[in-house]
């Protein structure tokens, strides 16, 4: 009898994900075995186990990272995955993101582009659209707060200086940082990125607000305009 026709509870005890974790620790389990513990049950109509279902999900999406980025609708396209299981899967990945989140908090001092990258990487790396943030800083480069400006491809009409600098002036910020992501994973600045940054820097000089950096977040890497001498 193959694994695909057996329920997990019919397997030898040492092969069951739950018992394996209890005996050897979570690090001993494969991605599929960990996911099977979240799913708990398989698909009764096809007599597949939770582990078979987990393997199918990972194969269909290409791994945990891609599965984490899947929407509820995309998950529900998989036979045996309904809204309840899809929500549980998304909840687990959101917990993981928040655990890994090292975001800057109000009062934290900006010291390097790498620090900003670590703060936004987990939040932005899986976004399927570009998201643009302005970080308001005081005279000592401490964060006042972040302001979401736009979501969508960067254009002059979406990232407009009026929308960017209105909260800057309202809260008397002394300096700003810009952060946005590239859904492709490649953080190389586009022509639009360069044009918008130059325009925002010119406006900052007019209103007496320092533009310290524009950081483009990709998948595992980033580009800092300041570090590259592009400001």
N, C-alpha and C positions, 0 to 999 in steps of 0.2 A: 504494500500500500504506500503510495507516494505522499509527501508532505501536503500536496495540494488537496488531498481528499481526507486528510486527518484534521481533527480539531486539536488545538494546542494542548488541551488537557489530556489528550490521548498520547502525547509524546512522552518519551522518557523524561523524568523530572529534571535531570541536569541540562536538558535542551530547552526547557521552557524559559522564556525571557524573564518572567517574574522571579522564578526560583534561581535562575542564573545570576540575576542582579543581587539577590539576597546572599548568595553564596560567595560571589566573586567581586561584587561592586559594579556600579554603573559603567565604569570605564571599560569593563570587559564586554559590554554589549555593542553590537554593530548599530549603525544608523537605523536599519530596518527593525531591529529588535527593540530599540528605544521607542521608535514610532509605533510599533505594535502595542506597547504598553499604554500608549495614549489612546489608540483606537479601541483596545480591549476586545472587540469582537470583529469577526470577518463578515463575509457575505453569505448568508444562509442559502440564498437561491443558487449560488454556484459552488457551495460547499468549500469555500476558501477560508483559510484561517486569518486571524488578524495579521500575522507575520506575512502571509502571502499578499494581503491587501497593502501592507506597508511597502513591500518590495515593488508592487505595481505602481504605487504612488511615486516612489523615488525614481523608478524607471521612466514613468510617463513625463515627469517634470524635469528630470535630469539631476536630481540630488536635493539635499536639504535646503541649500540656499535658494534654488529656484522654487521649491515647494513653499518656502516661507513667503515668497513674493506673490504666490497665487491668490487670486480673489476667491470669495465665497462661490461665485458663479462658476469659476473654473474648476474648483474642487468638486462641486456638485455634478459636474459632467462625468465624473468617474463613477461607474456602477458600484452601488453599495455605500456611497458617500452622500449622505443627506445633509441638510442644513445644520443639524445638531453636531455631527462629527466635524463638519467643515468649520464651525465656530470653535470647537475645542482645539482643532489643529491651529487655527489662527491665534487663539488665546495663548497657547504654549509658546509660539514663536514671538508673540508680543512680550511675554514675560522675559524671554531670552534677550530681546532687544533692550528692554529696560534695565536688565541686570548689567548688560555690557555698556550701557549709556554712561558716558563720562562728561555729560554736557556742562557747560559753564553755567554757574548760578549767579543771580544778582549779587554784586559785591566782589565777585572773583575778578582778578586782574589779568588782562590780556598780556601774555609774555611772548608768545611765538605762534607762527602759523600752524605748526604741528599740533599744538594744544587745541586750536580751533578745529582742525581736521579730526582729531580724536573725539571731540565733543559732538561732531555732526555726522561722522562716518556711518555709524549704525542706523541713525535716523534716516539718512538720505540715500544710502547706497542701493536700496531696493525700490525707490520711487520710480514709477514709470513715466513721470512727467517732471520737467524741471521746476524746482521750487527755489525761490529767491528770498533770502532773509537779510534784514539790516540789523546789526548789533549796535545799540547805543552805548557809548562809553562816556565816563566823566573825565575830568581833567587829569586824573591819575590812571587813566586807562582801565578803570574798573567798570564791569558791566552794569548798566542800568537795567536794561531788558532787551529782549530780541523782538523784532517786529516782522511778521510774515508780510511780504510785499505782493508776491504773485505766484501763480502756479500755471505752467505752460511754457512753451518755447520763448526764450528771451528775445524780445523786440523792444524798440523804443516806446511803442505804444503800451506795452505791458509794464515794463519797468520805467516809469516816468519820474523824473526828478521831483515833481510836486508830491507824488505819493511817498517817495523815499524820504524827503527832507521835512515833510510836515510834522511827523512825530519827533524828529531830531530837534527842530526848532521849538516845538511845544514843550519838550522836556529839558530844554537847555543843555543838550548833549554837547560835549566838547570835541568828540571824535566818533568815527563810525568805522565798522567793518562790514563788508558784504560777503555773503556766503551763498553759493548755489551749487546744485548737483548737475552732473551729466548722466542721464539714464543709460547711455551707451557703455558707461564704465570708464571711458577715456576722458581724463580731465583736461586735455589740451584745450586752451581757450579758443573759441571760435572768433570770427571777425565781429559778430554781434557782441560777444563778451567784451572784446577790446574796445569797440565803439561806445558801448553803454558805460563801461568803467571810466573811459576818458571823459565822457559827458558828465557823469556824476562827480568826478573829481573836480572838474571845472566849476560846477555849481557849489561844491563844498568850499572851494577857495573864495567864491563870491560871498558866501554867508559866514565865513570864518570858522568852518568845521573841518577838522583834519580827517582825510580819508586814509586810514592806516593800511588797509589791505583789501583785496578781493580774492577769496579762496574758492576754487572750483573743486568740488569733491567728486571723485570717481570711485571705482571699485578697488579698494585697497591702496589707493594712491591719490595724490592731490597736486594742484598747482597753486602756488601763491604768487600773485602779481607783484607783491613787494619783494619777495625773495628773488624773483627773476628780473627785477628792475623795470617792470612794465607800468609802474605808477608814475 
